[in-house]
Amino acid sequence: MGAVVRFRPLALARFAVMLAVTLMLAVPLLSGVAVAEDAAAPAGIPPGTDVVRLHEITADLRCLVCQNQSIADSHAGLAIDLRNQVIKLMGQGKSDAEIKQYMVDRYGEFVLYDPPFSISNGLLWVGPFLLVVIGVWVARRTIAARAAAAPAAALSAAEREALEARYRNATTDETS
């Protein structure tokens, strides 16, 4: 006799869910590997260029078009031009500091992701702390002014009697 195969819908559903989860996890991971391989060996870099050093320098420089990406990560035309300029300067034997200074001279401190503290950008570094200190000072003055305000005067005996009489009259009018 032939073997009887039983159809089990629950097992099939589990298999489908597991396959879907595996694919959802595998596709981004595999695409990430492809991107990492591209970043490790970018096209258009002359042979003999130190790719690790190039990536370290370009990761510290902001793309002036994207403004939220480094020129290492950006695909904007200006970022590509800046990367090529970094490669050219590396080929001339310039140090990392000289290359960054070259970029700052041409594009300003904005091109650096982590600009050094200076008088021109001091407010940007100190501003948030200054705002917190001013906020705390204003809050303390407001609280102290409210605490120092004279408390409401207590009612005299005649005022209290008149108020209680009004209250009694109001409650008896409502119940009648």
ROSE-4610 file (N, C-alpha, C; in Angstrom, 1 decimal, always signed):
// ROSE-4610
residu = [M/M/M/G/G/G/A/A/A/V/V/V/V/V/V/R/R/R/F/F/F/R/R/R/P/P/P/L/L/L/A/A/A/L/L/L/A/A/A/R/R/R/F/F/F/A/A/A/V/V/V/M/M/M/L/L/L/A/A/A/V/V/V/T/T/T/L/L/L/M/M/M/L/L/L/A/A/A/V/V/V/P/P/P/L/L/L/L/L/L/S/S/S/G/G/G/V/V/V/A/A/A/V/V/V/A/A/A/E/E/E/D/D/D/A/A/A/A/A/A/A/A/A/P/P/P/A/A/A/G/G/G/I/I/I/P/P/P/P/P/P/G/G/G/T/T/T/D/D/D/V/V/V/V/V/V/R/R/R/L/L/L/H/H/H/E/E/E/I/I/I/T/T/T/A/A/A/D/D/D/L/L/L/R/R/R/C/C/C/L/L/L/V/V/V/C/C/C/Q/Q/Q/N/N/N/Q/Q/Q/S/S/S/I/I/I/A/A/A/D/D/D/S/S/S/H/H/H/A/A/A/G/G/G/L/L/L/A/A/A/I/I/I/D/D/D/L/L/L/R/R/R/N/N/N/Q/Q/Q/V/V/V/I/I/I/K/K/K/L/L/L/M/M/M/G/G/G/Q/Q/Q/G/G/G/K/K/K/S/S/S/D/D/D/A/A/A/E/E/E/I/I/I/K/K/K/Q/Q/Q/Y/Y/Y/M/M/M/V/V/V/D/D/D/R/R/R/Y/Y/Y/G/G/G/E/E/E/F/F/F/V/V/V/L/L/L/Y/Y/Y/D/D/D/P/P/P/P/P/P/F/F/F/S/S/S/I/I/I/S/S/S/N/N/N/G/G/G/L/L/L/L/L/L/W/W/W/V/V/V/G/G/G/P/P/P/F/F/F/L/L/L/L/L/L/V/V/V/V/V/V/I/I/I/G/G/G/V/V/V/W/W/W/V/V/V/A/A/A/R/R/R/R/R/R/T/T/T/I/I/I/A/A/A/A/A/A/R/R/R/A/A/A/A/A/A/A/A/A/A/A/A/P/P/P/A/A/A/A/A/A/A/A/A/L/L/L/S/S/S/A/A/A/A/A/A/E/E/E/R/R/R/E/E/E/A/A/A/L/L/L/E/E/E/A/A/A/R/R/R/Y/Y/Y/R/R/R/N/N/N/A/A/A/T/T/T/T/T/T/D/D/D/E/E/E/T/T/T/S/S/S]
num = [1/1/1/2/2/2/3/3/3/4/4/4/5/5/5/6/6/6/7/7/7/8/8/8/9/9/9/10/10/10/11/11/11/12/12/12/13/13/13/14/14/14/15/15/15/16/16/16/17/17/17/18/18/18/19/19/19/20/20/20/21/21/21/22/22/22/23/23/23/24/24/24/25/25/25/26/26/26/27/27/27/28/28/28/29/29/29/30/30/30/31/31/31/32/32/32/33/33/33/34/34/34/35/35/35/36/36/36/37/37/37/38/38/38/39/39/39/40/40/40/41/41/41/42/42/42/43/43/43/44/44/44/45/45/45/46/46/46/47/47/47/48/48/48/49/49/49/50/50/50/51/51/51/52/52/52/53/53/53/54/54/54/55/55/55/56/56/56/57/57/57/58/58/58/59/59/59/60/60/60/61/61/61/62/62/62/63/63/63/64/64/64/65/65/65/66/66/66/67/67/67/68/68/68/69/69/69/70/70/70/71/71/71/72/72/72/73/73/73/74/74/74/75/75/75/76/76/76/77/77/77/78/78/78/79/79/79/80/80/80/81/81/81/82/82/82/83/83/83/84/84/84/85/85/85/86/86/86/87/87/87/88/88/88/89/89/89/90/90/90/91/91/91/92/92/92/93/93/93/94/94/94/95/95/95/96/96/96/97/97/97/98/98/98/99/99/99/100/100/100/101/101/101/102/102/102/103/103/103/104/104/104/105/105/105/106/106/106/107/107/107/108/108/108/109/109/109/110/110/110/111/111/111/112/112/112/113/113/113/114/114/114/115/115/115/116/116/116/117/117/117/118/118/118/119/119/119/120/120/120/121/121/121/122/122/122/123/123/123/124/124/124/125/125/125/126/126/126/127/127/127/128/128/128/129/129/129/130/130/130/131/131/131/132/132/132/133/133/133/134/134/134/135/135/135/136/136/136/137/137/137/138/138/138/139/139/139/140/140/140/141/141/141/142/142/142/143/143/143/144/144/144/145/145/145/146/146/146/147/147/147/148/148/148/149/149/149/150/150/150/151/151/151/152/152/152/153/153/153/154/154/154/155/155/155/156/156/156/157/157/157/158/158/158/159/159/159/160/160/160/161/161/161/162/162/162/163/163/163/164/164/164/165/165/165/166/166/166/167/167/167/168/168/168/169/169/169/170/170/170/171/171/171/172/172/172/173/173/173/174/174/174/175/175/175/176/176/176]
x = [+0.8/+0.0/+0.9/+0.3/+1.1/+0.9/+1.9/+1.9/+0.8/+0.2/-0.9/-0.2/-0.4/+0.1/-1.0/-0.8/-1.9/-1.5/-2.5/-2.3/-2.5/-1.4/-1.5/-1.4/-2.5/-2.4/-1.6/-1.6/-0.9/+0.6/+1.1/+2.5/+2.9/+2.0/+2.3/+2.3/+1.4/+1.4/+2.6/+3.1/+4.3/+5.5/+5.6/+6.6/+6.6/+5.4/+5.3/+5.8/+5.4/+5.8/+7.3/+7.9/+9.3/+10.1/+9.6/+10.2/+10.1/+9.0/+8.8/+9.8/+9.9/+10.8/+12.2/+12.6/+14.0/+14.3/+13.4/+13.6/+13.7/+12.8/+12.8/+14.2/+14.7/+16.0/+17.2/+17.1/+18.2/+18.4/+17.4/+17.5/+18.3/+17.9/+18.7/+20.1/+20.3/+21.7/+22.6/+22.0/+22.7/+23.0/+22.0/+22.2/+23.3/+23.3/+24.3/+25.7/+25.9/+27.1/+27.6/+26.7/+27.0/+27.5/+26.8/+27.2/+28.5/+28.8/+30.1/+31.2/+31.0/+32.0/+32.3/+31.2/+31.4/+32.2/+31.9/+32.6/+34.0/+34.3/+35.7/+36.6/+36.0/+36.7/+36.0/+35.9/+35.2/+35.8/+34.9/+35.4/+36.0/+37.0/+37.6/+38.7/+39.1/+40.2/+41.5/+42.5/+43.7/+44.4/+45.1/+45.8/+46.8/+47.0/+48.0/+47.4/+46.2/+45.5/+45.1/+45.4/+45.1/+43.6/+42.8/+41.3/+40.8/+41.5/+41.0/+41.2/+42.4/+42.7/+41.7/+41.5/+40.5/+39.1/+38.7/+37.4/+37.4/+38.4/+38.5/+38.4/+39.1/+39.1/+37.8/+37.3/+36.0/+34.8/+34.9/+33.9/+33.8/+34.9/+34.9/+34.5/+34.2/+33.8/+32.4/+31.6/+30.2/+30.0/+29.0/+28.5/+27.8/+28.2/+27.6/+26.3/+26.0/+24.6/+23.7/+24.0/+23.1/+23.1/+24.2/+24.3/+24.1/+23.6/+23.4/+24.1/+25.0/+25.8/+27.3/+28.2/+29.6/+29.8/+30.9/+31.2/+31.6/+31.9/+32.1/+30.8/+29.7/+28.4/+27.6/+27.8/+27.0/+27.3/+26.2/+26.4/+26.2/+26.1/+25.9/+27.2/+27.0/+28.1/+29.2/+28.8/+29.8/+30.6/+29.9/+30.6/+31.6/+31.3/+32.2/+33.4/+33.2/+34.3/+35.2/+34.6/+35.4/+36.2/+35.6/+36.3/+37.5/+37.3/+38.4/+39.5/+39.1/+40.1/+40.9/+40.2/+40.9/+41.9/+41.5/+42.4/+43.6/+43.4/+44.4/+45.4/+44.9/+45.7/+46.5/+45.9/+46.6/+47.7/+47.5/+48.5/+49.7/+49.4/+50.5/+51.2/+50.8/+51.5/+51.1/+49.9/+49.4/+48.9/+49.1/+48.6/+47.1/+46.5/+45.0/+44.7/+45.5/+45.2/+45.3/+46.3/+46.4/+45.3/+44.8/+43.7/+42.4/+42.2/+41.0/+41.1/+42.3/+42.5/+42.3/+42.7/+42.4/+40.9/+40.1/+38.7/+38.1/+38.6/+38.0/+38.3/+39.5/+39.9/+39.0/+38.5/+37.6/+36.1/+35.7/+34.3/+33.8/+34.8/+34.4/+34.4/+34.2/+34.2/+32.9/+31.9/+30.7/+31.0/+32.1/+32.5/+32.9/+33.3/+33.8/+32.6/+32.5/+31.4/+31.6/+32.9/+33.2/+34.1/+33.6/+34.5/+35.1/+36.3/+36.9/+36.2/+36.3/+35.7/+36.5/+35.8/+36.4/+35.4/+35.9/+35.0/+33.8/+34.0/+32.9/+31.8/+32.2/+31.1/+30.9/+31.4/+31.3/+29.8/+29.0/+27.6/+26.9/+27.2/+26.6/+27.0/+28.2/+28.7/+28.1/+28.1/+27.7/+26.2/+25.6/+24.2/+23.2/+23.2/+22.2/+22.4/+23.6/+23.8/+23.4/+23.6/+23.2/+21.7/+21.0/+19.5/+19.0/+19.6/+19.2/+19.4/+20.5/+20.8/+19.8/+19.5/+18.5/+17.2/+16.8/+15.5/+15.3/+16.4/+16.4/+16.3/+17.0/+17.0/+15.6/+15.0/+13.6/+12.6/+12.7/+11.8/+12.0/+13.2/+13.4/+12.9/+13.1/+12.5/+11.0/+10.4/+8.9/+8.4/+9.0/+8.6/+8.8/+9.9/+10.2/+9.2/+8.9/+7.9/+6.5/+6.1/+4.8/+4.8/+5.9/+6.0/+6.0/+6.6/+6.7/+5.4/+4.5/+3.3/+2.5/+1.8/+1.0/-0.1/-0.3/-1.4/-2.7/-3.7/-5.0/-5.4/-6.0/-6.3/-7.4/-7.3/-8.4/-9.6/-10.8/-12.0/-12.3/-12.9/-13.2/-14.5/-14.8/-15.9/-17.2/-17.4/-18.6/-18.7/-17.6/-17.5/-17.8/-17.3/-17.5/-19.0/-19.7/-21.1/-21.9/-21.6/-22.3/-22.2/-21.0/-20.8/-21.5/-21.5/-22.2/-23.7/-24.2/-25.6/-26.0/-25.2/-25.5/-25.5/-24.5/-24.5/-25.7/-26.1/-27.3/-28.6/-28.7/-29.8/-29.8/-28.6/-28.5/-28.9/-28.5/-28.8/-30.3/-30.9/-32.3/-33.2/-32.7/-33.5/-33.5/-32.4/-32.4/-33.2/-33.3/-34.1/-35.6/-36.0/-37.4/-38.1]
y = [-1.2/+0.0/+1.2/+2.3/+3.6/+4.3/+5.2/+6.0/+7.0/+7.3/+8.3/+9.6/+10.6/+11.9/+12.8/+13.3/+14.1/+15.6/+16.4/+17.8/+18.5/+19.2/+19.9/+21.4/+22.2/+23.6/+24.4/+24.1/+24.8/+24.7/+23.6/+23.4/+24.2/+24.2/+25.0/+26.5/+26.9/+28.4/+28.7/+27.9/+28.2/+28.3/+27.4/+27.4/+28.7/+29.1/+30.3/+31.5/+31.6/+32.7/+32.7/+31.5/+31.4/+31.8/+31.4/+31.8/+33.3/+33.9/+35.4/+36.1/+35.7/+36.4/+36.2/+35.0/+34.8/+35.7/+35.8/+36.7/+38.2/+38.6/+40.0/+40.3/+39.4/+39.6/+39.5/+38.5/+38.2/+39.3/+39.8/+40.8/+42.1/+42.7/+43.9/+43.5/+42.4/+42.0/+41.8/+41.1/+40.9/+42.2/+43.1/+44.4/+45.2/+45.1/+45.8/+45.3/+44.0/+43.4/+44.0/+44.1/+44.6/+46.1/+46.9/+48.3/+48.4/+47.5/+47.5/+47.2/+46.2/+45.8/+47.0/+47.7/+48.9/+50.0/+50.2/+51.2/+50.9/+49.6/+49.1/+49.3/+49.2/+49.4/+50.3/+51.6/+52.5/+52.6/+52.8/+52.9/+54.3/+54.3/+55.6/+56.1/+55.2/+55.6/+55.0/+55.9/+55.5/+54.4/+53.5/+52.4/+53.0/+52.4/+52.9/+53.9/+54.3/+55.3/+54.5/+55.1/+54.5/+54.7/+53.6/+53.7/+54.0/+53.4/+53.6/+55.0/+55.6/+57.0/+57.9/+57.6/+58.4/+58.4/+57.2/+57.1/+57.9/+57.8/+58.6/+60.1/+60.5/+62.0/+62.4/+61.7/+62.1/+61.9/+61.0/+60.9/+62.1/+62.8/+64.0/+65.3/+65.2/+66.4/+66.3/+67.4/+67.4/+67.7/+67.0/+67.3/+68.7/+69.6/+70.9/+71.0/+69.9/+69.9/+69.1/+68.0/+67.2/+67.7/+68.2/+68.8/+67.8/+66.6/+65.6/+64.4/+64.4/+63.3/+63.8/+62.8/+63.2/+63.0/+63.5/+63.4/+61.9/+61.1/+59.7/+59.0/+59.4/+58.8/+59.4/+60.6/+61.3/+60.9/+61.0/+60.7/+62.0/+63.1/+64.4/+64.7/+65.5/+65.8/+66.6/+67.5/+68.3/+67.4/+66.4/+65.5/+64.6/+64.2/+63.5/+64.3/+65.6/+66.5/+66.7/+66.8/+67.0/+65.8/+64.6/+63.3/+63.3/+63.7/+63.7/+64.7/+65.8/+66.8/+66.2/+65.5/+64.8/+63.8/+63.0/+62.0/+62.7/+63.9/+64.6/+65.1/+65.7/+66.2/+65.1/+63.9/+62.8/+62.4/+62.4/+62.1/+63.1/+64.3/+65.3/+65.2/+64.2/+63.9/+64.8/+65.4/+66.3/+65.4/+66.0/+65.3/+65.5/+64.7/+64.8/+66.2/+66.8/+68.1/+69.2/+69.0/+69.9/+69.8/+68.6/+68.4/+69.1/+68.9/+69.5/+71.0/+71.5/+72.9/+73.5/+72.8/+73.2/+73.3/+72.4/+72.4/+73.5/+73.8/+74.9/+76.2/+76.4/+77.6/+77.9/+76.9/+77.1/+77.2/+76.4/+76.2/+76.7/+77.1/+77.5/+76.3/+76.6/+75.6/+74.7/+75.1/+74.3/+73.0/+72.9/+71.7/+70.6/+71.0/+70.0/+69.5/+68.2/+67.7/+68.1/+68.2/+68.5/+69.7/+70.9/+72.1/+72.4/+72.9/+73.3/+74.5/+74.7/+75.8/+77.1/+78.1/+79.4/+80.5/+81.7/+82.9/+82.9/+82.6/+82.7/+81.7/+80.5/+79.5/+79.3/+80.2/+80.0/+80.1/+80.9/+80.9/+79.6/+79.0/+77.7/+76.6/+76.7/+75.7/+76.1/+77.4/+77.8/+78.1/+78.4/+78.8/+77.9/+76.6/+75.8/+75.8/+75.8/+75.9/+77.2/+78.3/+79.6/+79.7/+79.1/+79.1/+78.3/+77.2/+76.5/+77.3/+78.0/+78.8/+79.9/+80.6/+81.7/+81.2/+80.0/+79.4/+79.1/+78.5/+78.2/+79.5/+80.5/+81.8/+82.4/+82.4/+83.0/+82.2/+80.9/+80.0/+80.3/+80.4/+80.7/+82.1/+83.1/+84.4/+84.4/+83.7/+83.6/+82.9/+81.8/+81.1/+81.9/+82.6/+83.5/+84.6/+85.2/+86.3/+85.9/+84.7/+84.2/+83.8/+83.3/+83.0/+84.2/+85.3/+86.5/+87.4/+87.1/+87.8/+87.6/+88.7/+88.7/+87.7/+86.8/+85.9/+86.6/+86.0/+86.7/+87.0/+88.1/+88.6/+87.7/+87.4/+86.6/+87.4/+86.7/+87.4/+87.8/+89.0/+89.4/+88.6/+88.7/+87.9/+88.4/+89.7/+90.2/+89.7/+89.7/+89.2/+87.7/+87.0/+85.5/+85.3/+86.0/+85.9/+86.1/+87.2/+87.6/+86.5/+86.0/+84.9/+83.6/+83.2/+82.0/+82.2/+83.4/+83.7/+83.6/+84.1/+84.0/+82.5/+81.8/+80.3/+79.6/+79.9/+79.3/+79.6/+80.9/+81.4/+80.7/+80.6/+79.9/+78.5/+77.8/+76.3/+76.1/+77.0/+76.8/+77.2/+78.2/+78.5/+77.4/+76.7/+75.5/+74.4/+74.1/+73.0/+73.3/+74.5/+74.9/+74.8]
z = [+0.0/+0.0/+0.0/-0.6/-0.6/+0.7/+1.0/+2.2/+2.1/+3.1/+3.2/+3.6/+2.8/+3.1/+3.6/+4.8/+5.3/+5.1/+4.7/+4.5/+5.8/+6.2/+7.5/+7.2/+7.2/+6.9/+7.9/+9.2/+10.2/+9.9/+9.5/+9.2/+8.0/+7.0/+5.8/+6.1/+6.9/+7.3/+8.0/+9.0/+9.7/+8.7/+7.8/+6.8/+6.0/+5.6/+4.8/+5.6/+6.9/+7.7/+7.9/+8.2/+8.4/+7.1/+5.9/+4.7/+4.4/+4.8/+4.6/+5.5/+6.8/+7.7/+7.3/+6.8/+6.4/+5.2/+4.2/+3.1/+3.5/+4.4/+4.8/+5.5/+6.2/+6.9/+6.0/+5.0/+4.2/+3.1/+2.5/+1.4/+1.9/+3.0/+3.4/+3.8/+4.4/+4.7/+3.5/+2.5/+1.3/+0.5/+0.5/-0.2/+0.6/+1.9/+2.7/+2.4/+2.1/+1.8/+0.5/-0.5/-1.8/-1.7/-0.9/-0.7/+0.0/+1.0/+1.7/+0.7/-0.2/-1.1/-2.1/-2.5/-3.3/-2.6/-1.3/-0.6/-0.4/-0.3/+0.0/-1.3/-2.4/-3.7/-4.6/-4.4/-5.2/-6.6/-7.6/-9.0/-9.2/-10.1/-10.4/-9.5/-8.6/-7.7/-8.4/-8.5/-9.1/-8.3/-8.9/-8.2/-7.2/-6.1/-5.1/-4.2/-4.3/-3.4/-2.1/-1.0/+0.3/+0.5/+0.2/+0.3/+1.7/+2.7/+4.1/+4.5/+4.2/+4.5/+3.7/+2.5/+1.7/+2.3/+2.8/+3.4/+4.7/+5.5/+6.8/+6.6/+5.6/+5.3/+4.8/+3.8/+3.2/+4.2/+5.1/+6.1/+7.1/+7.2/+8.1/+7.4/+6.1/+5.3/+4.9/+5.1/+4.8/+3.3/+2.8/+1.4/+1.4/+0.6/+0.7/+0.0/-0.8/-1.4/-0.5/+0.0/+0.8/+2.2/+2.8/+4.1/+5.2/+5.0/+6.0/+5.7/+4.8/+4.4/+4.3/+4.5/+4.2/+2.7/+2.2/+0.8/+0.5/+1.5/+1.3/+0.9/+1.5/+1.3/+0.2/-0.1/-1.1/-2.5/-3.3/-4.8/-5.6/-4.9/-5.6/-6.4/-7.5/-8.4/-7.6/-6.7/-6.0/-5.1/-4.4/-3.5/-4.3/-5.5/-6.3/-6.7/-7.0/-7.3/-6.1/-5.0/-3.7/-3.4/-3.6/-3.4/-4.4/-5.6/-6.6/-6.2/-5.6/-5.2/-4.0/-3.1/-2.0/-2.5/-3.5/-4.1/-4.7/-5.4/-6.0/-5.0/-3.9/-2.8/-2.1/-2.0/-1.4/-2.3/-3.6/-4.6/-4.5/-4.1/-3.9/-2.6/-1.8/-0.5/+0.6/+0.5/+1.6/+2.8/+4.0/+5.2/+5.3/+6.2/+6.4/+6.9/+7.8/+8.3/+7.1/+6.2/+5.1/+4.2/+3.9/+3.0/+3.6/+4.9/+5.5/+5.6/+5.8/+5.8/+4.4/+3.4/+2.0/+1.8/+2.2/+2.1/+2.9/+4.1/+4.9/+4.3/+3.7/+3.0/+1.9/+1.2/+0.0/+0.4/+1.3/+1.6/+3.0/+3.9/+5.2/+6.2/+7.4/+8.5/+8.4/+7.6/+7.4/+6.8/+6.0/+5.3/+6.3/+7.5/+8.5/+9.3/+9.6/+10.4/+11.9/+12.3/+13.7/+13.7/+13.5/+13.4/+14.8/+14.8/+16.1/+16.7/+18.0/+18.7/+18.3/+17.9/+17.5/+17.9/+17.8/+18.1/+17.2/+15.9/+14.9/+15.2/+15.7/+15.9/+17.4/+18.3/+19.7/+20.2/+19.6/+20.0/+19.7/+18.6/+18.3/+19.4/+19.9/+20.9/+22.3/+22.6/+24.0/+24.0/+22.9/+22.9/+23.6/+23.3/+24.0/+25.6/+26.0/+27.5/+28.1/+27.3/+27.7/+27.8/+26.8/+26.9/+28.1/+28.4/+29.6/+30.9/+31.0/+32.2/+32.3/+31.2/+31.2/+31.5/+31.0/+31.3/+32.8/+33.4/+34.9/+35.7/+35.3/+36.0/+35.9/+34.8/+34.6/+35.5/+35.4/+36.2/+37.7/+38.2/+39.6/+40.0/+39.2/+39.5/+39.5/+38.6/+38.5/+39.8/+40.1/+41.3/+42.6/+42.7/+43.9/+43.9/+42.8/+42.8/+43.2/+42.8/+43.2/+44.7/+45.2/+46.6/+47.5/+47.0/+47.7/+47.7/+46.7/+46.6/+47.9/+48.3/+49.6/+49.5/+50.5/+50.4/+50.5/+50.1/+50.1/+51.6/+51.8/+53.2/+53.7/+55.0/+55.6/+55.7/+55.7/+55.8/+57.3/+57.4/+58.8/+59.2/+60.5/+61.0/+60.3/+60.1/+59.4/+58.0/+57.3/+55.9/+55.8/+56.8/+56.8/+57.1/+58.0/+58.3/+57.1/+56.3/+55.1/+54.1/+53.9/+52.9/+53.3/+54.5/+54.9/+54.8/+55.0/+54.8/+53.4/+52.5/+51.1/+50.6/+51.2/+50.8/+51.3/+52.5/+53.1/+52.2/+51.9/+51.1/+49.7/+49.1/+47.8/+47.8/+48.9/+48.9/+49.3/+50.1/+50.4/+49.3/+48.4/+47.2/+46.2/+46.1/+45.2/+45.6/+46.9/+47.4/+47.5/+47.5/+47.6/+46.2]
